[in-house]
Amino acid sequence: MDPKVLVALDFAQQDKANQFIQRLDPSLCRLKVGKEMFTHFGPSFVKGLIDKNFDVFLDLKFHDIPNTVAKACLAAADLGVWMVNVHASGGPKMMEQAQLALQSNGTNKPLLIAVTVLTSMDQQQLSAIGINSTPEEHVLRLAKLTHASGLDGVVCSAQEASLLKSKVAADFTLVTPGIRPEGSDKGDQMRIMTPKQAIDAGSDYLVIGRPITQSSNPIQTLIDINQSIL
Ligand SMILES: O=c1ccn([C@@H]2O[C@H](COP(=O)(O)O)[C@@H](O)[C@H]2O)c(=O)[nH]1
């Protein structure tokens, strides 16, 4: 059992999230808790999901001085999450210290991955923050840095997946948001692919939020997506 879909639980109300989770099963998907739900409902919400046997990706994208980020990753490990992340732009010292802290912490080490370029960003958004490379070039640069820092993988868009599998490492875990099934609303995502295109390109895990959670039949939508990537 290795579900590829990580459902982004971006609900503002816990009862809405619970209604959805009650109808789920850990064989159908893993769950991602991000800044919105963690800020509203905190560690107890995450622990509740783990108690229901879900693998949880804690998507808090830590970005701070190395000591602070390492301690935050240890706190995530204490919760029992399956995966946690930092921003690669925090630099190699920050990433190395976080991975070392997790490795020295014992057996239940979560996967540690780093965000490269947010999937909501395109060339224009990158230029606006002073980066004059293409998204592909900048993702590749940050993914190489992440790999050299000893982390387990990166968050990137599926549009960069085949490039990273060939130029970084075939066993480097690629977690890709910006997944949009045919006909679904793009919203604020800029670098998108369908679930099948993403898996074919080399994505290991697909982060999917609104196309599932805002669907009129979320469970059937999830089942259909799983079917499309068999
Ligand atoms: O580059 C990134 C990093 C994280 N995300 C997160 O993934 C989900 C995507 O949700 P959708 O509703 O499918 O757009 C969301 O929680 C983001 O915070 C991302 O989209 N891109």
PDBQT file of the ligand as one rigid body, heavy atoms in Angstrom, charges set to zero:
ROOT
HETATM    1  O1  LIG A 301       5.014  24.785  -4.440  1.00  0.00    +0.000 OA
HETATM    2  C1  LIG A 301       4.040  24.501  -3.718  1.00  0.00    +0.000 A 
HETATM    3  C2  LIG A 301       4.186  24.067  -2.422  1.00  0.00    +0.000 A 
HETATM    4  C3  LIG A 301       3.071  23.738  -1.694  1.00  0.00    +0.000 A 
HETATM    5  N1  LIG A 301       1.841  23.844  -2.222  1.00  0.00    +0.000 N 
HETATM    6  C4  LIG A 301       0.682  23.438  -1.380  1.00  0.00    +0.000 C 
HETATM    7  O2  LIG A 301      -0.005  22.364  -2.025  1.00  0.00    +0.000 OA
HETATM    8  C5  LIG A 301      -1.397  22.520  -1.906  1.00  0.00    +0.000 C 
HETATM    9  C6  LIG A 301      -2.000  22.615  -3.285  1.00  0.00    +0.000 C 
HETATM   10  O3  LIG A 301      -3.383  22.773  -3.177  1.00  0.00    +0.000 OA
HETATM   11  P1  LIG A 301      -4.335  22.912  -4.450  1.00  0.00    +0.000 P 
HETATM   12  O4  LIG A 301      -5.661  23.238  -3.835  1.00  0.00    +0.000 OA
HETATM   13  O5  LIG A 301      -4.319  21.583  -5.163  1.00  0.00    +0.000 OA
HETATM   14  O6  LIG A 301      -3.811  24.005  -5.303  1.00  0.00    +0.000 OA
HETATM   15  C7  LIG A 301      -1.642  23.738  -1.024  1.00  0.00    +0.000 C 
HETATM   16  O7  LIG A 301      -1.818  23.288   0.290  1.00  0.00    +0.000 OA
HETATM   17  C8  LIG A 301      -0.343  24.524  -1.122  1.00  0.00    +0.000 C 
HETATM   18  O8  LIG A 301      -0.050  25.212   0.078  1.00  0.00    +0.000 OA
HETATM   19  C9  LIG A 301       1.686  24.285  -3.486  1.00  0.00    +0.000 A 
HETATM   20  O9  LIG A 301       0.551  24.399  -4.019  1.00  0.00    +0.000 OA
HETATM   21  N2  LIG A 301       2.804  24.589  -4.221  1.00  0.00    +0.000 N 
ENDROOT
TORSDOF 0
